[in-house]
Each structure stands twice: as structure tokens, then as C-alpha cells.
Amino acid sequence: MKGIAIALAGLMGLAALQPAQAQFSIPHGPFANSQAVAAWWNANNSSSVKTQVFYNGKKIYQRLEGFNPPIIVKYYQCNQTNDVRTLCGHSLDAFTTSDAVVDRIDTINGARPALADSDIYLDNVLVRPLTVPGPVPPDKKYYLMTCKGDASILEPAGNTYYRVRGWTPTFNPAYLGHCYPVM
């Protein structure tokens, strides 16, 4: 009987925590700059969860005390809109997952239905072959690269993000994408 009473008290305590956790939502942007992102997290992170926030791969905020699983949020400088977001709108921006950048390439920045009209390589390995038949140049290829930023709780070797390194055919001069500098 005593065990049941303790279990019920624990469940009631857990139920009391649920509304506070459910109300917390991660902002996706836009922010003016990395300082605005860090300021938001400093002012609003009362979720009692371990938290790390990154900007272009660099750690800009962390709260290591708290509960697991941790919240890891990655923000990037967006080229087209010149602001900071978790997901930018252009294929030449950084992406948290390789699937997101492949999708952005396939939809030409979200402007049309997805078409697999080019080979896409990640670190020189073909990850998505051209599948759309038709008058497509046989050498239409995108080359993506895996980038590493500062270490995170979940990625001690460095948090991973993805960028376009280049494509063919290209205009002159050729686009040479790069990872953000590690400091």
C-alpha cells in the first residue's frame, strides 16, 4: 500500500511538470544576429533541461545543469535574408541534416515540387542519384560536405552540419563552398 502511495505521489509530481515543459517552445528565428540568439536563450531558458545552442557550428549558449535528454539547437546565418534561423531558405546555406539540404536542392529553394534531377554527393560518395528522365545534362551534380563545429553533449567530436561545396555545370568563377571557420 505504501508503495502504491509513493508511486501515485510520483505520478502527480510528474503530471505537475508536464504543463511547464509543454509550454516551452524552441524559437526557430529569425534573429538579427548571434548575440540576439544568445540573449533570447539567457532570458527564456527556464525549462530545467540541459541545453546547448550553436551558431554556425560555434557554441554560443549552454546550460549543463538540468535533466536529459538535452536540447541541442543549431542556428545559421542565412545568406538571402541576412538573419539567423534554424532553417534558412537557400541551398547554399548550412543545414543541420544532409536530408534537409538534399530536399532544398531538389525543390530549388522550395519554389517547385521535388525533382531528383541531379546526382548529389556527400563527401564524394553518391547519396542520391539522378532519377528524373529528360533533357538534363548528364553531368549535373551537387557536391555536399560534412562540417564539424564545437563539441556538443551529443556530438563530442564536434556538432555536424552540412553545406554545398560546389556543383557542375557551374558558372565562372566556380562556387567554392566552405565550412565555417573553427576558432
FIDREN-911802 format. One record per residue: residue in one letter; x negated, z, y negated of N, C-alpha, C in turn. Coordinates in steps of 0.1 Angstrom, whole numbers, plus 5000, padded with zeros to 4 digits. Layout:
AXZYXZYXZY...
//
This chain:
M499250005012500050005000499150004987K498150084988497250094977496549964974G496149894985495549754984496449654978I497749664981498749574975498849594960A498949724956499049764942497849714934I496649724940495449674933495449524932A495849454943495949304942496949264932L498149334931499149294921498649314907A497949424905497349454892496349344888G495549304898494549194895495249064892L496349034899497048904896497748914882M498249034878498849044865497749034854G496649084856495549074847495148924846L495048854857494748714857495748634850A497048664852498148594845498048614830A497548734826497448764811496348674805L495348634813494248554807494648404806Q495548364815495948224815496348164802P497248224794497648154782496548134772A495548234771494448214762493548104766Q493348084779492447974784493247844782A494547844784495247714783495347664769Q495247754759495347714745494047654740F492947684746491647634741491547484746S491247394736491047254740489747214733I489047124740487847074736488046964726P487446974714487646864704486746744707H487346624707486646504710486046434698G486446484686485946424673487046344667P486846284656485546264650485046384642F483746394642483046494633482146414624A481746474612480946404603479546384608N478946494615477646494619477446604629S476246614635475946714645476146864640Q475846884627476047014621477447054621A478346964618479846984619480247024633V479646954643480046984657479647134660A478347164657477847304660478647404652A478947374640479747474632481147494638W481747384643483047404649482947494661W481947474670481847554682481447694679N480647714668480347854664481547934659A482447864653483647924647484747934657N484847854667486047844675485847874690N484647894695484547914709484748064713S485948094716486248234720486848224734S486448134742487048114755486548204766S485448274763484848364773484248284785V483848164783483348074793481948034788K480948024798479647974794479847834789T479147804778479347684771478047624766Q477847494767476747424761477247294755V476747264743477247144736475947064732F476046934735474946844732475346734722Y474346694715474446574705473346484708N473646354712472646254716471646314725G472146394735471246454745470546584741K470646624729469946744724470946854724K470546974728471447094728471547144714I472847154709473047204695473847334695Y474347374706475147494707475147544721Q474947674723475147734736475647874736R476347914746476848044748476648074763L475648144766475348164780476048284787E476548374778477348484784478748434786G479348474797480748434800480948394814F482048334817482448304831482148164834N482048134847481848004853483247954857P483447824858482547714856482247694841P481047654838480747634824481347514818I481547514805481947404797480747334792I480547204795479447124790480147004783V479846994770480446884762479246804756K479446674757478346584752478946494741Y478346504729478746424717477746314714Y478146204708477246094705477546044691Q476445994684476645934671477145794674C478345754668478945634670478545524660N478045414665477545314656478545244647Q479745214652480745134645481445224634T481745344638482545434629481645534621N480345534625479345624618479845774618D480345814629480745954630480346004644V480746124648480346184660481546204669R481446164682482646174691482046194705T482946234714482646244728482646104735L483446014730483545884735483645784723C482645714721482645614710483245484714G483545394705484245274708483445144711H482145154711481345034712480445044724S480244934731479444934744478044964741L477544954729476144984726475945134722D476945214722476845354720476445424733A476145554733475845624745477145664752F477145684765478245724773477845834783T478745924786478446034795478445994809T479245884813479145834827478845684826S478245634837478045494838479345414840D480345474846481645404847482245384834A482045474824482645454811482045334804V480645324805480045204798480345074805V480545074818480944954825482344914821D483245014820484544984816484644924801R483744984793483744934779483144794778I482244764786481644624787482744534792D483444574802484444484808485644464799T485944554790487044534781486644484767I485444454765484844424752485444524742N484944644743485244754734486744784734G487444764745488844804746489844704740A489344584737490144484730490944384739R490644394752491344304761491344364775P492144304784492144364798490744354804A490544444814489144454820488944324828L487744264827487344154834485944174839A485644154852484344164857483644034856D483343994843482843864840481343864838S480643964843479143974842478644064852D477344034857476744134865476244254857I476344374862475944494855474944564864Y473744584858472644654865472444794858L472244894867471945024862470545064867D469545074858468145104862467644994872N468044874869467544754876468244734890V469244814893470044804905471444744902L471844644909473144584906474244684911V475044724901476144824904477444764903R477644654896478944584895478644434894P478944364905478744214904479844144896L479544024891480443934885481543904896T482743914893483843874902484843774897V484843754883485743664877485343524879P486143434886485743294887485943224873G485243114871485543034860484242994852P484442944840483242894833482443004826V481843094835480943194830479543164832P478643184823477243154825476743224837P476043164847475643234859474643344856D474043344844473043444842473543554832K474843564831475443664822475243804829K474443884823474044014829473944124818Y474344244821474044364813473144454820Y472244514813471244604819471444744812L471844834820472044974816470845064820M470645174813469645264816470145404816T469645484825469945624826468945694816C469545784808468745864798468846004802K467846084798467846224800467646294787G468446404785468246484773467846624777D468146724769467746854771468446904784A467847004790468347064803469747134799S470547134809471847204808472047294820I473047374820473347464831473547384844L474247274843474547194855473447084858E472647054848471646954850470247004845P469647094853468347154848467247054846A467246934852466246834849466546754836G467646784830467946714817469346654819N470246674808471546614809471446464808T472246404816472246254818473246184809Y472946074803473845984796473345844798Y474145744794473845604797473945524785R473045414784473045324773472845184778V473245084770472844944773471444924768R470644874777469244844774469144694768G469944604774469944464769470944384777W471044254774471844164781471344024780T471843944789471543794788472843724791P473043604785472143554775472343634762T471343624754471343714741470943624729F471143684718470843614706469443654702N468743584693467443624689467543704676P466843814674466043874684466843944695A466243964707466944024718467244174714Y468344224719468744364717467844444727L467244544721466444644729466944784728G467944814736468444954736467445054740H467645174737466745284740467445414742C466845514748467345644749467045714736Y467745824733467445894721466145974723P465345984713464046054714464146194719V463246234728463246374733462246444724M462646564719461846644710461246764716
//
